[in-house]
Amino acid sequence: MTGAGVFVAFFAVLFLGLAFIDQRKVWWRFQAHRFDNPAAHEPSDGLIRGRRIALIVLALFLGWQAVGMFRLAGME
C-alpha cells in the first residue's frame, strides 16, 4: 500500500505543479504550431481558469487519497 501511496502522491504534486505554471505559455509552446493563425485559436481565459481549478481539485483529491493509503499502511 505504501508504493501506491507514493505513486498517487507523486501525481498529486505533479498536477499541483501543472496548475501553477502559465497555461497560456504552455499552449503557445506545444499547440500553437498546428494552426495557421494561432492567435485566433488561443484558449479563452475561462478555459484556462477552469483547467487550473480542475488540476487543483484533482491534486487535492489525490493528496487526500495518498494520505489515506499511508494511514492504511500504518504510516502516520
C-alpha positions as CSV (number, residue, x, y, z in Angstrom):
1,M,0.0,0.0,0.0
2,T,2.9,2.3,0.6
3,G,4.1,2.0,-3.1
4,A,0.6,3.0,-4.3
5,G,0.6,5.9,-1.9
6,V,3.9,7.2,-3.2
7,F,2.6,6.8,-6.7
8,V,-0.5,8.8,-6.0
9,A,1.4,11.4,-4.0
10,F,3.8,11.9,-7.0
11,F,0.9,12.6,-9.3
12,A,-0.7,14.9,-6.8
13,V,2.4,17.0,-6.7
14,L,2.8,16.9,-10.5
15,F,-0.8,18.1,-11.0
16,L,-0.4,20.8,-8.4
17,G,2.8,22.0,-10.2
18,L,1.0,22.0,-13.6
19,A,-1.8,24.1,-12.1
20,F,0.6,26.9,-11.2
21,I,2.6,27.2,-14.4
22,D,1.4,29.7,-17.1
23,Q,-1.1,27.7,-19.2
24,R,-1.0,30.2,-22.0
25,K,2.7,29.8,-22.4
26,V,2.3,26.0,-22.4
27,W,-0.4,26.3,-25.2
28,W,1.9,28.5,-27.3
29,R,4.8,26.2,-26.8
30,F,3.1,22.9,-27.6
31,Q,-0.2,23.6,-29.5
32,A,0.2,26.9,-31.5
33,H,2.4,25.4,-34.2
34,R,-0.6,23.4,-35.5
35,F,-2.6,26.5,-36.6
36,D,-2.1,28.9,-39.4
37,N,-3.3,31.8,-37.2
38,P,-2.6,30.7,-33.6
39,A,-3.9,33.9,-32.0
40,A,-7.4,33.1,-33.4
41,H,-7.3,29.7,-31.7
42,E,-5.8,30.7,-28.4
43,P,-7.8,29.3,-25.4
44,S,-10.0,31.7,-23.6
45,D,-9.4,33.0,-20.0
46,G,-12.3,31.0,-18.8
47,L,-11.0,27.7,-20.2
48,I,-7.5,28.4,-18.7
49,R,-9.1,29.2,-15.3
50,G,-11.3,26.1,-15.4
51,R,-8.3,23.9,-16.3
52,R,-6.3,25.4,-13.4
53,I,-9.2,24.8,-11.0
54,A,-9.6,21.2,-12.2
55,L,-5.9,20.5,-11.7
56,I,-6.0,21.9,-8.2
57,V,-9.1,19.9,-7.3
58,L,-7.6,16.7,-8.7
59,A,-4.3,17.3,-6.8
60,L,-6.2,17.8,-3.6
61,F,-8.2,14.7,-4.1
62,L,-5.1,12.6,-5.0
63,G,-3.3,14.0,-1.9
64,W,-6.2,13.0,0.3
65,Q,-6.2,9.5,-1.2
66,A,-2.4,9.3,-0.7
67,V,-2.8,10.2,3.0
68,G,-5.5,7.6,3.3
69,M,-3.2,5.0,1.7
70,F,-0.4,5.9,4.1
71,R,-2.7,5.6,7.1
72,L,-3.9,2.2,5.9
73,A,-0.3,1.0,5.6
74,G,0.3,2.1,9.2
75,M,2.4,5.2,8.4
76,E,1.1,8.1,10.3
